[in-house]
Amino acid sequence: MSGRSWGDGYSRDVAGSLIDYVWLESRAAHIRSYAAIVVPGLLQTAAYAEHVIHADEPEATTEQIRRWYELRMNRQRVMEEPNAPQVTAILDEAVLRRKVASPDVTRDQLRHLVELAALPNVEIRVLPFEAGKLASVHGSFEIFQMPDPFPEVAYTESLAGGIYVEAPDISRFTHAYDGHMAMALGSAESIEMIAAIAKDER
């Protein structure tokens, strides 16, 4: 991956694979994601992000946490750009019901999703528990549709680090994504569910 981005300023703080991720995120035309555990980074509130980072890196120093948190918040600037990417996120129902933080933080995060879904470039769909047979039992991933001449890129993360796969070798990702989307609630139903769960959060 070539070219520099503002994310290069964090190259000493994070793994090189994450800098590549930031590069893709900041240049993609369309980001399709499936989230199985937590809300995707671009859609997180500041308070929710802080709790997720602490949970993911329990042995990190205060300064490391601060830099990672800063990077995550800066990543969200792409959503405010004139050429902001289209973002289509499928959230497993477990993401909405998981108690990542206090009820207040969780409730604010869910309400934030409702607000984001009103943006013309954001679509949020919920994959409910009762959807039936899953298209894939593997976890969260993203598919980045890039402008020419760059290929489409899929990304998934494990405890061993991030994995990137370039088109045309991303068929397993697109199959899983399309399968999850086919079983997900419609846009309006998804937002109704998110709002209802937020209302019940206490």
N, C-alpha and C positions, 0 to 999 in steps of 0.2 A: 504494500500500500504506500503510495507516494503522496507528497505534499504535506505541508505543515498546518497545524491548527492550534487554537489557543490551548487545547488540551496538552500540547507538548510541554507546557510549563509545569505539569504535574508528573513528568516522566520519572522523577526521582522518588516520588511518593507511591506510585502504583506499578503493578506489573505491566510489561510492555503490551500484553494482550489487551489490557483495559484501554490503553492509549489508542490501539487499533480500533477498539469498540467505539470510543468517543469520535474518532475520525469518521467511521461509518455513520454513526448517529447524526453527526453534524452535516453530512452531505447527502443522506438518503432522500429519495423522492417519496418513498412509502415505507413505513416500518410496520410490519405485521408481527405481533407477539402473542405468545400463549404463556400465561402466568399460572403456575400451580401452587406456589408457596406464598409469595408476597406480591404486593402491587409493583408493577414495573417502575424503575427509577424515574423515568420522565413524568410519571403521573403521581409521584409521592409528594405529600406535604413535607415541610421542613421537619416538623416534630416526628412524623412517622419515619422519615429517612434516618434521623438520628438514632432512633431505637433499632432500626434494621441494621445499621452499620455497627452499632455496639454488639448486637447479637451475633453478627457474622465474624467480627474480629474482637473477641473478648480479651485477648492479651495485648492489644495494641495500646500504644501510649496516647495520652491526651492530644498531643500534637498530631499524631498520625490520624486519629479520629477526626480532628478538626480539618485537616487537609482533604481527607476523603469526603467528608460532609460538604466542604466547599466545592469540590469537584462535582459532586452530584447536583448541587444546587445550580452551579454554572452550566451544567449540561442542559438544564431545562430552558435555558435562554433560547435554544433552537426553536422552541414552541412559539416564541414571540417574533421570530424573524419574518420578513415579508414572504420569503420562500420556504416557510415552515413545512416540514414533511407531513404527508398524510399519515396518521397513526391509527391503526386498527388493533385493538387489544382484546383478546379473549381471556377473561378471568374465570378460573375455576371458582365455584361457589365457596370452596374452602378458604380462598384468599380473602373473601369478604367477611367470613365468620371467625377467622383466626385472631386471637387476642395477642397481637404483637406488642401492644402498649396499653395504656390506661383507656378506659371507656371514652374519655374526652378526646384523646388522640385518635382512637379508632373511628369515632363518630365524625370528627372533622375530616379525616381521610376519605371516608365514604361520601360525605357531602361534597368534598373536592372533586371526586370522580363524577358526581352528578353535574357539577358546574363545567368540568372539562368536556363532558359529552355534548354540551350545548355548542361547542366550538365547531365551525364548519369542517375543520381538518381532523377531528377526533371522533372515532366510533368505538364504543365500549360495549362488548357483548359478554354475557354471563353463561358459563357452561354449568347448568344446575346438577345437583347430585342425582336427580332422577333421569338424567339424559339417556341412560342405558349403556350399552356396550361402548367402551371408549375406542377412539380411533388409534390411540397410542397410550401406553402406560409410562412413557418416559416423561421427564419433567419439563421445566420452562425452557423456552427458546425464542429467538427472534429471527426474522427474515428481512433483510435489507434490500429493497429494490433501489439500485443505484442508477444515476444518470449515465448515459454513454460517455466513455467507452468501458465503464467498469461493469463487471459481472454482478449478478445477484449473489448475495452472501448470506449464509445461515450461521447462527451463533448459538452455542449452548454452553453452559458452565457447570463444572463439577468441583468437588473438593480438590481435585488435582489441577484445576485451572480451566481457562476458557478454550473452546475448540471452534475453529472457523472452517466452514466448508463452502467452496465456491461452486456456482452453477457451471456445468450441468449436473453436478453430483449432489444436489440437494433434494432429490425426490422424496426421501423419507420425511424431511421436514415439511415440504409442501403437502404431502399426503396427510400427515398428522394435523397440520393447520386446517386444511380444507375439511377434514373429518370432524374436528372439533367445532369448526364454524357451522357445519351442517346441523350439528346437534345443539348449538347454542340458542338461547332465547333471542328474539328479535331485539332491535335497538330499544324500542319503547318499553318492552317488557323487562329488559335488562336494567334500565334505569329505574323502573318502578321497584324492582327487587332490591337494588342497592339503596334506594331511598327508604324502603320499608325496614331493611336491616339497620340502617343508620338510626331510624326513629326508635327502634327497639334497644339500641345499644345503651346500657346504663351500668 
